[in-house]
Amino acid sequence: MSSSPPWPRACLDHLRFNADGLIPAIAQDWLDGAVLMLAWMNRPSLLATFDSGQVHYWSRSRQQLWHKGATSGHLQLLRGFRYDCDADCLLLSVQPVGDVACHTGARGCFYEQGESPSVGGPAALPPPADALSDRARLRVRDQQTESALEPVARLQQACEALALQWLQAPDRRDVEQTLALLDALQDSLSARGIPWRDVLLQARQPL
């Protein structure tokens, strides 16, 4: 893993903590931008986070420092840190270990869409949440019986179609053919047992 950047410890003097000395922190997946959870931090938790590179929150229910994942193994490695224009809310870009942020076992806490809450769990918000992977999940049912060569044939066809399209004057089909190529590429990777998330992770590595 690449070394962590120097974290802006001096910003603590400018952050606007509430009357209880707390500030809300939103944790966001560093690869696909998915919002994972909202928790609270204070000065000690921020310093512990900056010092260790692993996110520490403040537990309001237990009234103690909360090293995220210390018990479950689902650590959050700090990869980016920002605060908003009013300095009263934090945005943490994290690399989740185990891809679970919610205490119910879900990837993230923001999975409810119905009129009443559910029990959550691993299936509540399956990883990952980016648009291309959402499209891939919708296609899975139609691809379960196809041979291993069919995704490769679609990938070749999509490459040829895009190359031919780019020989023409630009139009809206450029985007359509590009998306078709990305769909075919993702399906081919899946057929080879390579998760799309592995590609995103590799893209994060230094050139």
C-alpha positions in Angstrom: 0.0 0.0 0.0 1.1 3.5 -0.6 2.2 5.7 2.3 -0.3 7.9 3.8 -0.2 11.7 3.2 0.5 14.1 6.0 -2.8 14.7 7.7 -3.8 18.3 8.5 -3.6 18.0 12.3 -3.7 21.8 12.6 -7.2 21.9 11.2 -8.5 20.8 14.6 -8.1 24.4 15.8 -10.5 25.5 13.1 -13.1 22.8 13.1 -16.5 23.7 14.7 -17.2 21.0 17.3 -20.7 21.1 18.9 -21.4 21.7 22.6 -20.4 18.1 23.4 -17.1 18.5 21.6 -18.3 16.3 18.6 -18.4 16.7 14.9 -20.3 14.5 12.4 -18.1 12.4 10.0 -19.3 10.8 6.8 -17.3 7.8 5.6 -17.1 7.3 1.9 -15.6 4.3 0.0 -12.3 5.5 -1.6 -12.9 3.4 -4.7 -16.4 4.0 -5.9 -17.5 6.9 -3.7 -20.3 5.0 -2.0 -21.5 6.6 1.3 -20.9 4.0 4.0 -21.9 5.5 7.3 -22.3 8.5 9.5 -20.6 8.7 12.9 -19.2 11.2 15.3 -15.6 12.2 16.0 -13.9 14.4 18.6 -10.4 15.7 19.0 -9.0 12.5 20.5 -10.6 10.3 17.8 -9.3 12.6 15.1 -5.8 12.5 16.5 -5.9 8.7 16.9 -7.1 8.5 13.3 -4.3 10.7 12.0 -1.7 8.9 14.1 -2.7 5.3 13.2 -4.1 5.8 9.7 -7.1 3.7 10.9 -10.4 5.5 11.6 -11.4 6.1 15.2 -14.8 7.5 16.0 -16.4 8.6 19.3 -19.2 6.3 20.5 -21.9 8.4 22.1 -23.7 5.3 23.5 -20.6 4.0 25.2 -19.0 7.3 25.8 -15.6 6.1 24.7 -13.2 6.0 21.7 -14.4 3.6 19.1 -11.6 2.1 16.9 -13.7 1.0 13.9 -13.3 -2.7 13.2 -11.0 -3.4 16.2 -13.4 -6.2 17.3 -15.0 -7.3 14.0 -11.9 -6.9 11.8 -13.8 -4.5 9.5 -11.2 -1.7 9.8 -11.4 1.5 7.9 -8.1 2.7 6.5 -8.0 6.5 6.0 -7.2 7.4 2.4 -8.6 11.0 2.3 -9.8 13.7 4.7 -11.8 16.8 4.0 -14.1 19.1 5.9 -16.9 21.3 4.6 -17.0 25.0 4.0 -18.5 25.7 7.4 -15.9 23.4 9.1 -18.7 21.6 11.0 -18.8 18.3 9.1 -16.1 15.8 8.0 -15.8 13.6 4.9 -13.5 10.6 5.3 -12.4 8.7 2.3 -11.8 5.2 3.6 -10.6 1.8 2.4 -12.8 -0.7 4.2 -11.3 -4.0 5.2 -13.9 -6.7 4.7 -16.3 -4.4 2.8 -18.6 -4.1 5.8 -19.4 -0.8 7.6 -22.8 -1.4 9.2 -23.3 -3.3 12.4 -26.0 -5.4 10.7 -23.3 -6.8 8.3 -24.3 -4.6 5.3 -21.7 -2.9 3.2 -23.0 0.5 4.3 -25.7 1.9 6.6 -27.7 3.8 4.0 -29.7 0.9 2.6 -33.3 1.6 3.7 -35.8 2.7 0.9 -39.1 1.4 2.3 -41.7 2.9 4.5 -40.5 0.9 7.6 -36.9 -0.2 8.5 -35.7 -3.7 7.7 -33.2 -5.9 9.6 -30.3 -5.0 7.2 -27.7 -7.7 6.8 -25.2 -8.5 4.1 -27.8 -8.6 1.3 -29.2 -5.2 2.2 -26.6 -3.3 0.2 -24.5 -5.7 -1.9 -21.0 -4.4 -2.9 -20.1 -2.6 -5.0 -22.5 0.3 -5.6 -21.1 1.9 -8.7 -23.4 2.3 -11.7 -21.5 -0.1 -13.9 -21.6 -2.9 -11.3 -25.3 -2.3 -10.8 -25.8 -2.8 -14.5 -23.8 -6.0 -14.3 -25.9 -7.4 -11.6 -29.0 -6.9 -13.7 -27.4 -8.9 -16.5 -26.4 -11.8 -14.3 -29.7 -13.7 -14.6 -29.4 -13.8 -18.4 -25.8 -15.0 -18.4 -25.9 -17.9 -16.0 -26.3 -20.5 -18.7 -24.0 -19.1 -21.3 -20.6 -20.6 -22.2 -17.3 -19.0 -21.2 -16.6 -17.9 -24.8 -19.8 -15.8 -25.2 -18.5 -12.9 -23.0 -15.3 -12.9 -25.0 -17.2 -12.8 -28.3 -19.3 -9.9 -27.0 -16.2 -8.0 -26.0 -14.6 -8.4 -29.4 -17.8 -7.3 -31.1 -18.1 -4.2 -28.8 -14.5 -3.3 -29.5 -15.0 -3.5 -33.3 -18.3 -1.5 -33.1 -16.7 1.3 -31.1 -13.7 1.4 -33.4 -16.0 1.8 -36.4 -18.1 4.4 -34.6 -15.1 6.6 -33.9 -14.3 6.6 -37.6 -17.5 8.6 -38.0 -18.4 12.1 -37.0 -19.1 12.4 -33.2 -22.7 11.7 -32.2 -24.7 10.2 -29.3 -23.8 6.7 -30.4 -20.2 7.3 -29.1 -21.5 7.1 -25.6 -23.8 4.2 -26.3 -21.0 2.2 -27.9 -18.6 3.1 -25.1 -21.0 1.8 -22.5 -21.6 -1.3 -24.5 -17.8 -1.9 -24.5 -17.6 -1.3 -20.7 -20.5 -3.8 -20.2 -18.8 -6.4 -22.3 -15.5 -5.8 -20.5 -17.1 -6.2 -17.1 -18.9 -9.4 -18.2 -15.6 -10.9 -19.6 -13.8 -10.1 -16.3 -16.6 -11.7 -14.4 -16.3 -14.8 -16.5 -12.6 -15.0 -15.7 -13.4 -14.6 -12.0 -12.0 -11.1 -11.7 -14.1 -8.7 -9.7 -14.6 -5.2 -11.1 -13.5 -3.9 -7.7 -10.1 -5.4 -8.2 -9.7 -3.2 -11.3 -10.7 -0.1 -9.3 -8.2 -1.1 -6.7 -5.4 -1.6 -9.2 -6.2 1.8 -10.7 -5.5 3.3 -7.3 -1.9 2.0 -7.3 1.0 4.3 -8.3 1.9 4.2 -12.0 
